[in-house]
């Protein structure tokens, strides 16, 4: 998803890829949070693209990067430990704000699948 930065006109890209299918589902990821309809991103028909201010882009860029790493980790752990075990650990994490979601899930995965055992 190409984003035109309001302040500079520079085009930046956001993407989040499903490691199993290779599908980029960034529009769904952002849209499911309401950001395509609440003014964070606006579609400019003249520029044929989504527009956001720099601060909004930077926030989403970090959230998307954190969640891409999480999606990749979940995929690897599922292959190693089975999806059922991984998703059971994810369920234990509980709900938090989107910007804390990846860290929260990663902590739950660390707790469940840490290779280091305490004495």
N, C-alpha and C positions, 0 to 999 in steps of 0.2 A: 504494500500500500504506500503510494507516494504521497508525501505531505509537503505542502508548500508553506514555508515559514513566513508568517505575516510581515515580520520586521525586515527580513532580508530578501525575500523572494526565492531563497535557496530551496531546492527540492531535497528532502530527506526521505528515507525509507524505513518503514516498520514492517516486520514480518515475524510470524511464529509458525514453525513447520512441525507437522505431525511426523515423528520419525518412522512410523509404520507405513504411512501412505504417501509421504512427501507433500501433502497438501498444505498450502499456506492458508491458515484460517484467521488471519489478523482482523479482517472485517467483522467476523463473528465475535472474536475475542473482545474487540473494542466496542462493537455494537451491543453486545450482551450486557455491557456495563452502562449503556445509555449515552456513551460519549459521542455517538454520531448524530444524536438527536437533542442533546442538551446544550449545544453551543461550544463544546470543547473543540470539535471539528466541524467545519461547515464546508459544504460542497460548493465550489465556485464553477458555475457552468462555463463562464468565459475562459477560465484557465483549465477546465476539464480536470479538476483535481480537488482534493481535500486540503483545507487551509487550517492552520493552527498557529497560535503564538509560540514563541520559543520555549517558554516555561512549560506549557502544556506538552509540547513535543518531548522535551527533556524528561518530564515525569513519566510519560508513556514509554519512552525509549528504555528507561531503567526497569519499569514494571515488565515490559515485554521481554527484555533480556533475562531478567530474573526468572520469569516463567518459562522461557525457552530452555534454560538450563535445567529447570525443574522437570519439564516434560521429558527431556533427554534422560535425566537421572531415573525417573519413574520407569521409562522404557527399559533401561539397563537393569534396574533392580527387578523388574517383572520377569525379565528373561532369566535372571539368576535365581530368584526366590519364588517366582510364581505371582501372577497378578493378584490373586486373591489375598495373599499375605501382604502385598504392598498396599493394596487399597484398604485393607483392614487397618493398617498403620495410619494411612491418610485420614481415615474416618476418625481416629482418635485425636487428630490435631485440633478439631473444632474450627469455628469460623472467626475470621479476623478481617480487617479492611484489606482491600486489594493490594495496596502497596506493601503489606506485611504477609500476604498469602504465601509466597514462595519460601520465605524464611521460616514461617510457621510449619509448613509441610516438610521442609528440609530437616527441621529439628525433630519432628515426629519420625521421619525416616532414619535419622541418625540414632535416635533412641531405640528404634526397632531393629536396625540392621548394622549397628556399629560392630566392627570387627575387634575393637578393644573392649575387653571385659575388666570390670573393676574387681579387685581382690576382696 
